[in-house]
Amino acid sequence: MTENNAAIAAIDDARALLDTLLTSGWQQLHVASGDTEIFLARKDGGINPMRVVAQRPAPAIAAPAAQVGPETAVPAPHVATLEHALAVGTHVTAGQTVATVRVLDEREDVAAPVSGMIVRVDAEPGALLEYGVTLLSIAVAA
Amino acid sequence: MPIKRLFVANRGEIALRIVRAAQALNIETVVAVSDADRDSAAARLADRSIVLGPAAAAKSYLDPRLIVHAAKESGCDGLHPGYGFLSERAILPRLCAQHGIAFVGPEPDVIDALGDKLRARAMAGAAGVPLVPGSECVASSADARREGDRIGYPVLLKASAGGGGRGMVIANNGDEAEAGFHKASAEAVAAFGDGTLFMERFVPEARHVEVQLMGDGNGQVLHFGERDCSVQRRYQKLIEEAPCAAMPDHLRRQLHESAVALAASVKYRNAGTAEFLFDVQRQEFYFIEVNARIQVEHPVSEAITGFDLVQEQIRIAGGAGLSVSQQDVEINGHAIECRINAEDAARDFMPSPGRITRWEPPQGPGIRLDSHMSAGAMIPPFYDSMVGKLIVHGSDRADAIARLADAIDNFVVEGVPTTLPLHRAIIAHPDFVENRIHTRWLEQVLLPDYGKKAA
């Protein structure tokens, strides 16, 4: 395929996604594939997740409110079994291993995307996690 | 041990087809999906679906470790790979075997052997299967003439280090073979630094025929007749028929015997297809390759034999052996399948992902549709663009063509362009109706005109 064809195909893809959004009741559409991400939103739609880290309301079983800011969910990178996660209340820095998952006999570390405190472990050790499921949640230090 | 819970490691219409076959056998199903296919028809129908990874196939459908992990952890004791993706990669059955999962397909070593063109050719030759007549290395223009005379013209001079058409010359007689030797050899030196050539008979108007096989893994192999898949574009099949109406019975018997002998020689297990080139002028067929999986076009063989090949696959993988013998396989009537792609034939077959807004398939006797689509369904841009397969079965070829024409005329699809209008044009063409087609017919005869009309 020539570069021109590839560009036309990419425009077709974007058009198809836009069509999907407009014919749906959704407010926003966020698609990530390989190195490409696209975010579409209606006028009254959501905040562009490529600019702003997703924010979630503070959990019910949170540490004292004064110490926590917005929460960041740490998702499973792919289907995997949860081996181990750091405990609630652990302070972590971005890039630090917060959980270990397993695929067949191989173990893989999951790194914290932000610095903060683990406020919740969302998955049970030994559970089969599907791609994108929240492993644990980190509250950015206030 | 019969399979109790089957993992479906594929997407689209074949994932749905496998789920339905398993359900007919009272087997539970778990379907693997990518993030883009969470809401697919197969995922909705299956007992469970598991999201492997993001939309990109390399991080979902093409990762054998993720697939086998999900299968094992969801308690599956069988795995069906479908076609495409990992279906012919030996790593998948090897991982399955390591983790106690029955793979619905051949042994990994057989997949490896058949996947290597030279080894497959040697195996076919050893089993007495006809190969394209050709030469060893040719060293001079005089050699080229002598070999050309022996093989029969036209011949193809090919660089042994070659590929991509470079160092390749067609010769129609001895003089052209001598001149072609110098040209091809010079090209091969320039392109590959190696002027070594070999020769092969060139079949200008070949048909693609293939035999549907099913083996029990102990040396017993059945065939379910042959298919003719000569309507192709860039080696992609668009229309498949069964049987091959252009082949006389005595040749058909030889074709079936050759295919069965090859598969039996490797104790082939499960479904496979032996592909051949059929030289209509010479009335000879030559081995191309074996596809070690269920194929897209298997429904035409099901239509003329009345057997459910996917159910048979699952039973064999569960250790049941073949459920029928060769004399139970009778060929009835004629079937034609067209692959419906969401592509714009007028724009060089550009894939056209998007949302289907209307989907009203034809219904009636002798009409089958294998599709995962419905009104409102989305065709994601990440995978192939096939939206379904329309299969008709008639009393003979003319009857099947008439039914297919009716079926296409009554098929309403809106929202994305499809190849249905192209299929309608193909089956209305006198060459197709009179069965004068070959593998380059679509590109050489129909498409040039079709492009003009569309533009």
Boltz contact constraints between the chains, C-beta under 6 A:
constraints:
  - contact:
      token1: [A, 13]
      token2: [B, 381]
      max_distance: 6.0
  - contact:
      token1: [A, 16]
      token2: [B, 353]
      max_distance: 6.0
  - contact:
      token1: [A, 16]
      token2: [B, 354]
      max_distance: 6.0
  - contact:
      token1: [A, 19]
      token2: [B, 354]
      max_distance: 6.0
  - contact:
      token1: [A, 19]
      token2: [B, 355]
      max_distance: 6.0
  - contact:
      token1: [A, 20]
      token2: [B, 355]
      max_distance: 6.0
  - contact:
      token1: [A, 20]
      token2: [B, 378]
      max_distance: 6.0
  - contact:
      token1: [A, 33]
      token2: [B, 55]
      max_distance: 6.0
  - contact:
      token1: [A, 33]
      token2: [B, 56]
      max_distance: 6.0
  - contact:
      token1: [A, 33]
      token2: [B, 382]
      max_distance: 6.0
  - contact:
      token1: [A, 34]
      token2: [B, 56]
      max_distance: 6.0
  - contact:
      token1: [A, 78]
      token2: [B, 53]
      max_distance: 6.0
  - contact:
      token1: [A, 78]
      token2: [B, 66]
      max_distance: 6.0
  - contact:
      token1: [A, 79]
      token2: [B, 50]
      max_distance: 6.0
  - contact:
      token1: [A, 79]
      token2: [B, 52]
      max_distance: 6.0
  - contact:
      token1: [A, 79]
      token2: [B, 66]
      max_distance: 6.0
  - contact:
      token1: [A, 79]
      token2: [B, 70]
      max_distance: 6.0
  - contact:
      token1: [A, 103]
      token2: [B, 65]
      max_distance: 6.0
  - contact:
      token1: [A, 103]
      token2: [B, 69]
      max_distance: 6.0
  - contact:
      token1: [A, 104]
      token2: [B, 65]
      max_distance: 6.0
  - contact:
      token1: [A, 104]
      token2: [B, 69]
      max_distance: 6.0
  - contact:
      token1: [A, 128]
      token2: [B, 73]
      max_distance: 6.0
  - contact:
      token1: [A, 130]
      token2: [B, 50]
      max_distance: 6.0
  - contact:
      token1: [A, 130]
      token2: [B, 51]
      max_distance: 6.0
  - contact:
      token1: [A, 131]
      token2: [B, 51]
      max_distance: 6.0
  - contact:
      token1: [A, 131]
      token2: [B, 53]
      max_distance: 6.0
